[in-house]
Structures are given as structure tokens and as C-alpha cells.
Amino acid sequence: KTGVVKPRPSIFLFGDSLTQEGFGVDGNVGWASLLASAYIRRADVLNRGFSGYNTRHALDILPTMFVPNNNNNQEQQQQQQQHSTTLFCTVFLGANDATAPGSRQHVPIEEYGTNLSKIVTTIRQTFGNETLPIILFTPPPVDAQKWTNFKGLPQSNRNSTLAASYGEVCKKVASQHKNCPCLDVFALLGGDQDGDDYTKHLSDGLHLSGSGNTLIFESLMTLLKSEFPHIAPMEGDGKTGKIGIPLQHQLWEDLC
């Protein structure tokens, strides 16, 4: 017989390059790697980010993220066990939908909202948990000039005005689903403030710098502790706290 690693409870991250790069790029910190560190020995963070994808692409591939239930297949049984212990999901989509009309990645704003809602519903139906916490992230602000320079474009196909409007739709979709809060990344990074201070949180005008990744991680942890304390990491020594996900197995001091 061959063995497989027994899965811990999982955290499912679904999105575009802002998720794909969530473990960091070129040695820099990423929000997903910080999340994995916070849940070390508690849960496995599964990064399913796809650079360049919009919600249309994401909705098409979402079913391939999961193994269908088949009681005669050991791998599928293992996957179903993991489904049953998923703590929460994040969905970070919209930055590519919000490219200018006529761009290859553009998705009309009405369709974006419909697709995002379908993604929430599909994830919950697949996991068999209609109240599974799913946290939606709005698109970040855009530094159009930095992005233009980075890509060598004659004119930027992205801007903060479009990103903000798609973010409002994201917040509306979140409000229509139970246990589906929205992390307003646009406001978090300062996109709704006067001036260009927000640009320090963007590495190339769109993707996140170290400070942007750190802000998202810290705000996500604050949200979890506030709205879902039972699935946040147990504080203290990780074993004797009153609420949260404890460390697996005994502390070494209890073994010798």
C-alpha cells in the first residue's frame, strides 16, 4: 500500500496574479505566505491564483479545482475529507475585469458581478457547505503612469476609477451572501484618499509591493478575528486559548 500525507484543515485562495503572487515574488513578502505562517501547524493554505485571469476565465476553470465525489476512489475520498474541513476561502478577482473596454481581459461590470456571485455559490455547493466563510477582495487602486511605464504601453489600459467601480460591485455581491464579508483593498491601500500615497503599496502600478501585501494580510487577520474568531489562529501558546484553531498535536513540553 502507498500512503499520502494526511491533510490538515485547509484555506482555499482563488484569484488572479494578486493571489498567484501571494507567496511573494523575487524573495519579497506576500500576503498568502504571511497567512500560511500565521496558520502554521494549524491549516494548509492552498494557493489557486491564475495570472491574467478575469472572472469569466475563473468561473470556467473553477470546477477543475476540485475532485468529484466517488466513494470508490481513495484520492477522491481524501479530497472530500479535505473539503469537509476547509476553514474559509478568499476570492480576489476583478483587477483584470476592470481593464478598459476593448482590452482583451475586460469583462463588463454587470457580468463581473454575476460571475463573482456564481463563483461564491459554486464554491459553497462544491464544498457542500452553504455557510462556508468566503471573503471577497476588491481590486486594488492603480497607478496608471507606473503601469504604463512598466508595460511599455502608449496609454494605460487600467485606472483607479474603473477599479473603484468594480470594487463597489464586489462589495454589493458580498452583501448578498451570508458569511461573505468584503475586504476593501482599494480603500485599504489608500486609493480613496487624495494624493498618490497609495502608490508605495504597488510594485508596478498594479501588483502589490511588500507594504501592500502586509496591509492585506494584517487586515485579513483583523477581519477573521472579528467576524470568525472560531477559525482564526488560537492565541497564546496555541493550545490553551478559549477559541480558534489550535496547534496540531501536543506541545513538546508535554511530551518530555
N, C-alpha and C positions, 0 to 999 in steps of 0.2 A: 504494500500500500504506500502511496505517496501522501505527504502531508502538505497543508497550506497554512500560512500564518493566520491565526485566529484574529478576525477584525475587532478593533475597538469600536465604540460608538464613532460615527462619522459626522463631518461637517462638509457639506457639498457647496462648492463655489462655482457658479456658472456665469459666463460672461465673455467679453471680448478681450482685447490686448490688456486692458486695465486689470483684468483678472489673470490672464496668462502671465503677465509680468509681475504678478503679485508676490512671487517669491524673490523678487529682486532681479536687477539686470546689471551686469558688469560689476558684481560684488556689492551693489548698493542694497539697502534695506528695502523690503517690500511689505505691504500690509498683510498679505497672506502668510508670509514667513513669521511675522510677529504674532499672528493669530495662532499658527502652529506651535510656536514657542509657549504661548500662554496656555495651550491645551496639551502640552507635552505630558505623556503618561496618562492622559485622560481620554483623548479622542484623536482620530486621524483626520487631517484636513485634506480633502480631495479637490485638487485644482482642475477644473474643466473650463479653462479660458481659451478662446479661439480668436487670434489676432485678425482684425479686419471685419469680423462678423457683425451683421446687424440683427435685429430681432427676427427678420424673415429667415435668414440663414440659421439662426439659433433654434427657432421653432422646428425647422426641418430636421436638424440633427439631434434634437433633444431625445427622441425615443432610442437612439443608438447609445445613449449614455448608460442604459440600464439593461440587465439581462432578464428576459421574460421568465415568469414563474413556471418551473417544471420540476415537480417533485422527484422525478427520476434522474435528475442531473445534479451531481454533487456541487459543481461550481455554482449552479443557479441557486441551490439551497443556501450556499454560503453567501451569495449576493443578497438573497431575500432576508437572511438574518441581519445583514448589514443595513438593509433598508429599514428594518423594524427598529433599529437603534440610531437612526440619524437624528442628531440634535437639532440642527437648523440648516437652512440654505441661504445663500446670498445670490442675488441676480443683479449683475452690474452691466446693463446694456443701454444703448441709446446714443453713445458718442458717435457711432458711425451712421445710425439712422438720421442723425441731425446734421449730416453734411448738406451742403447747399443743393436745392433741387437741380436735377440734371447730372449730379455726381453719381458715380457707379454704385456707391453704397447707400445712397439716400433712400429712406422709406418715409412716405407721407405721414404726418403726425397722427392722423386718425388711425391709420393702420398700425403704427407703433404702439399706441395704447391698446388696441385689440390684441396684437401679438403678445404684448407683455402680460396681459391678463390671461391669455391662453397658456403661457409658459407657467404661470403660477398654478393654474388649475391642473395642467398636465403633470407637473412635479408632484403635486399632492395626490393625484389619482394613482400615479405610478408607485408612490411610496405607501399608498393605502392609508393615508393619514390626512384627513381634511382640515386638521388644525395645526399641521406642521408649521412651525415658525419659518417664514420666508421674508428676508429683509431685502427690499429693493433699494438700489443705489441710483441716484440721479446722475446724469452725465456731469463731468466737471466743467468749469469755465474753460475758455480757450484764449490763448494768446495768439491772435491771428498772425501778427507780424513774425513772431518767433517760429510759428509753424510753417509759414511761407518760406522763411529763410532755411529752415531745416530740410524741407522737401524740395526746395529749388523751384517753387511754383511761381508763375507770373502773378497769380492772385490767389488768396486763401479760399479754400472751399469749406472752411469752418469758421464759426464765430460764436461769441458768447451769447448773442441774442437768440440764435437758434438753439443753442444748448440749454438756455434757461427755459425756453418754451417747451422743449421736450421734457425737461425736469418737472415742470408743472403737471404734465400729463402723467409722468411717473408717480408723482405724489397722489394724484387723483386715483390712479389704479390701485395703489396701496390702500387707500381709504375704503375701497370697495371690497376688500378681502379681509377676513378675520385673521388675527395674528400675523399681519403683514405690514409692519412699520416701514417707513421710508427714511433712509439716511440721506439727507440733503447735502450731497458732496459739493454741489455748486456753491451753496452758501457757506459750507464748512471751510472751503478753501478761500473764501472771500470774494467770490465772483459777484456778489450782490452789493459790494461796497464800492465807494468812489475810489478812483486811482487804480494803480496796477500792482498793488502789493501782492495780489494773488499769484502773480507770475512766478514768484520764487518757489511755488509749490508744483510747478510744471517743468519737466526736464527739457521738452522740445516744443512747448506750446500746447500740447495735448496730454501727453503721458505724465505720470507722476514723478516728482523728484523725491528725495529721501524725506523731506519735511512733509510733502503731500501724503506719502504712504503712511507716515507716522500719525498724522492727524486722522486719517481714515481709520486706522487701527484703534487709536485711543477713543474715538467717537463710537465705533462699533462696540467696544468693550463697555463703554458707559451705557449704551442702549441695552445691551444684553443684561447688565446688572440691574438696570432699572425696570425693564419690561419682562425679562425672562430670567430672573435670578436662579431658578432651578436648573438652568442649563449653562449658567456661567461657571467658570472655574471656582471650585471651593477655595475660600481664602484660608489664611493661617497656614498650618502645616499641611493642608490639603487632605487631611483625613478626619479631623475632628470638628470641622466647621458645621454650622447649622443647616446650610443649604448650598447647593451647587454640585458640580461634577467632581467627585473625589479622585485622588491619585489611585491608580490601579495597584493592587497588592499591598502588603504590609510595608511600613517604613523599616529601614534596615535596623533601627534601634530596637524594634520589637522582635527581631529575629536572633539577636545575639547579645 
